[in-house]
Amino acid sequence: MKELIIKEKIMSFLDSYNVYDENGDVVYKIKGSISFGHCFKVYNKYDEEVAVLKEEVLRFLPRFKIIVNDECIGHIKKELTFLRPKFEIDFKGWRVHGNIWEWDYSIYDDRDTIAEISKKIISFTDTYTIKVFKDEDELYVLLVVAAIDAIKCSQAGD
């Protein structure tokens, strides 16, 4: 299991985040870019672009493309619900379950829990902890969490 910590930057014109490992080392940077709709570029610790999250605009409900190696590998979209937010992930058979508005949720497939996400309650900036159970899922989990965060911020009027 690997633990990642996302800390939102204060006073950032575009949404940007640093992602740290258990030792406090930056392992990813997520940087918003000027675009029609949200667009996030994800960089590894060597400052190499490894993925892009691109919002598809002019849709009734928010939807993001997951792009890795210049190829769309899936989508994350918010579903129409009245009481609890629900997200559809058409990637790897993953689903999201839990209290998404309070930032306590899991990503899972038919057999296993892929990741557990929680928000640190008392913190100067928004800080999220992500427990990823398989190293090969780390980047993809990060993309799902960033997309859900962008959708939440959009709906809150941020």
C-alpha positions in Angstrom: 0.0 0.0 0.0 1.2 3.5 -0.8 -0.1 6.7 0.7 -0.3 9.9 -1.2 -1.1 13.4 0.2 -2.6 16.1 -1.9 -2.1 19.7 -0.7 -3.8 22.5 -2.6 -1.7 25.6 -3.1 -2.9 28.8 -1.5 -3.3 31.8 -3.8 -3.0 29.9 -7.0 -4.6 31.6 -10.0 -5.2 28.3 -11.7 -6.0 25.2 -9.7 -2.7 23.5 -8.8 -1.7 20.8 -6.3 1.4 19.1 -5.1 1.1 15.4 -4.4 3.5 14.0 -1.7 4.4 10.5 -0.7 4.7 9.2 2.9 8.2 10.8 3.2 7.0 14.3 2.3 8.6 14.1 -1.2 6.7 15.6 -4.2 5.8 12.7 -6.5 3.3 14.5 -8.8 2.3 18.0 -9.6 -1.1 18.8 -11.0 -1.3 22.1 -12.8 -4.4 23.8 -14.2 -4.1 25.4 -17.5 -6.1 28.1 -19.3 -8.8 26.3 -21.2 -12.5 26.3 -22.0 -13.5 24.2 -19.1 -11.1 22.6 -16.6 -7.8 21.2 -17.9 -5.2 19.7 -15.6 -1.8 18.4 -16.6 -0.1 15.9 -14.4 3.6 15.8 -14.0 5.8 13.2 -12.4 8.7 14.0 -10.0 11.0 14.6 -13.0 8.6 17.3 -14.3 7.6 15.0 -17.3 3.9 15.3 -18.3 2.3 11.9 -17.6 -1.4 12.6 -18.0 -4.1 15.2 -18.8 -7.6 15.6 -17.4 -9.8 17.6 -19.8 -13.3 18.6 -19.1 -15.8 18.2 -21.9 -17.8 21.4 -22.0 -21.3 22.1 -23.1 -22.7 19.1 -21.4 -25.5 18.9 -19.0 -23.4 17.1 -16.3 -19.7 17.4 -15.8 -17.5 14.9 -17.7 -13.7 14.6 -17.9 -11.5 12.7 -20.4 -8.6 10.8 -18.9 -5.7 11.2 -21.3 -2.4 9.2 -20.9 0.3 9.1 -23.6 -1.9 11.3 -25.9 -4.7 8.7 -25.8 -8.1 8.9 -24.2 -8.3 5.9 -22.0 -11.6 6.6 -20.2 -14.0 9.1 -18.8 -15.3 10.2 -15.4 -18.7 11.8 -15.2 -21.2 12.9 -12.6 -24.5 11.2 -12.8 -27.9 12.8 -12.2 -29.0 12.1 -8.7 -31.0 14.0 -6.1 -29.6 13.2 -2.7 -26.1 11.7 -3.0 -23.6 12.5 -5.6 -22.7 9.6 -7.9 -19.9 9.3 -10.4 -19.5 6.9 -13.4 -16.0 5.8 -14.3 -15.7 4.1 -17.7 -12.2 2.9 -17.0 -11.0 -0.4 -15.6 -14.4 -1.3 -14.3 -13.9 1.1 -11.3 -16.7 2.5 -9.2 -16.8 5.2 -6.4 -18.7 4.6 -3.2 -18.9 6.6 0.1 -19.5 10.1 1.2 -18.0 12.1 -1.6 -19.1 15.5 -0.4 -17.3 14.9 2.9 -14.3 13.4 1.2 -14.5 9.9 2.6 -14.9 7.5 -0.2 -13.4 4.5 -1.9 -12.6 3.5 -5.5 -13.2 -0.2 -6.1 -13.8 -2.8 -8.7 -15.7 -6.1 -8.6 -13.1 -7.8 -6.4 -11.0 -5.3 -4.5 -10.8 -1.8 -3.0 -8.4 0.1 -5.2 -8.0 3.2 -3.0 -9.5 5.0 0.0 -9.7 8.8 0.0 -10.2 11.1 3.0 -10.0 14.8 3.7 -7.9 16.1 6.6 -10.4 18.0 8.8 -8.1 20.6 10.4 -5.7 22.0 7.9 -4.6 25.5 6.6 -5.2 24.3 3.0 -7.4 21.5 1.6 -5.4 18.3 2.3 -6.4 14.9 1.1 -5.0 11.5 2.0 -5.2 8.7 -0.6 -4.3 5.1 0.2 -3.6 3.2 -3.0 -3.4 -0.6 -2.6 -1.5 -1.3 -5.9 1.4 0.8 -7.1 0.3 0.4 -10.8 -3.0 2.2 -10.0 -1.4 5.2 -8.4 -1.6 7.6 -11.3 -5.1 6.5 -12.3 -6.4 7.0 -8.8 -4.9 10.4 -8.7 -6.7 11.3 -11.9 -10.1 10.1 -10.6 -9.6 12.1 -7.3 -8.6 15.3 -9.2 -11.6 15.0 -11.5 -14.0 14.6 -8.6 -12.4 17.6 -6.8 -12.8 19.7 -10.0 -16.5 18.8 -10.2 -17.1 19.5 -6.6 -15.4 22.9 -6.9 -17.4 23.8 -10.0 -20.6 23.0 -8.3 -19.7 25.0 -5.2 -19.2 28.1 -7.4 -15.4 28.1 -7.1 
